[in-house]
């Protein structure tokens, strides 16, 4: 078993070196997040999860499962999601 502890001075040096790398645009990694089409449809409509789920006639939990990729929407739900993404004003009109 190796000792992985370091002194405060060593930690400070490592942190300072990391800050310098970031300032020089030499960050060690770049993180990007891919948004699911379901989240994109909901975002386009401007509704919260609860509001969007209510408009689609599903539970918030089902919507969350779709958004996180754990479940897939049915054929009819896919059509509604396409409408929500391409014509969010339709859902906004229904909600009014």
C-alpha positions in Angstrom: 0.0 0.0 0.0 1.5 3.4 -1.0 1.1 6.6 0.8 -0.8 9.0 -1.5 -1.0 11.9 0.9 0.8 15.1 0.0 1.8 18.2 2.0 -0.1 21.4 1.7 2.8 23.0 -0.2 2.8 20.1 -2.8 -1.0 20.4 -3.2 -0.6 24.2 -3.7 2.0 23.7 -6.4 -0.2 21.2 -8.2 -3.2 23.5 -8.1 -1.2 26.4 -9.3 0.2 24.4 -12.2 -3.4 23.4 -13.1 -4.6 27.0 -13.0 -1.7 28.0 -15.3 -2.6 25.2 -17.8 -6.3 26.3 -17.8 -5.3 29.9 -18.4 -3.1 28.8 -21.3 -6.0 26.8 -22.8 -4.2 23.6 -22.0 -6.9 22.0 -19.9 -6.4 18.2 -19.5 -9.9 17.4 -20.7 -12.9 18.8 -22.4 -16.3 17.7 -21.3 -19.4 17.9 -23.5 -22.9 16.8 -22.7 -25.2 15.5 -25.4 -28.8 16.6 -24.8 -31.4 13.9 -25.6 -34.0 14.7 -28.2 -36.7 14.5 -25.5 -34.9 17.2 -23.4 -34.5 19.3 -26.5 -38.2 19.0 -27.2 -39.1 20.0 -23.6 -36.6 22.9 -23.7 -38.0 24.1 -27.0 -41.4 24.3 -25.5 -40.2 26.1 -22.4 -42.0 23.9 -19.9 -40.8 22.3 -16.7 -40.8 18.5 -16.5 -44.0 18.5 -14.5 -45.8 20.8 -17.0 -44.5 18.9 -20.0 -45.4 15.5 -18.6 -48.9 16.8 -17.8 -49.4 18.0 -21.4 -48.3 14.7 -22.8 -50.5 12.8 -20.3 -47.6 10.9 -18.7 -46.1 10.8 -15.2 -43.0 12.9 -14.4 -41.2 9.7 -13.7 -41.9 8.4 -17.1 -40.6 11.6 -18.7 -37.5 11.4 -16.6 -36.9 7.8 -17.7 -37.2 8.9 -21.3 -34.9 11.9 -20.8 -32.3 9.7 -19.2 -32.5 7.0 -21.8 -33.7 4.3 -19.4 -37.0 3.9 -21.3 -38.1 4.6 -24.9 -41.3 6.5 -25.7 -44.0 4.7 -27.7 -44.8 5.5 -31.4 -47.6 8.0 -30.5 -45.4 9.7 -27.9 -42.5 10.0 -30.4 -44.9 11.8 -32.7 -46.0 14.2 -29.9 -42.3 14.8 -29.1 -41.5 15.7 -32.7 -44.4 18.1 -32.7 -43.2 19.6 -29.4 -39.7 20.1 -30.8 -40.6 21.5 -34.2 -43.7 23.5 -33.2 -43.5 24.3 -29.5 -46.2 26.9 -29.9 -48.7 24.1 -30.3 -48.0 22.8 -26.8 -47.9 26.4 -25.4 -51.3 27.0 -27.0 -52.7 23.8 -25.4 -51.4 24.8 -22.0 -53.0 28.3 -22.1 
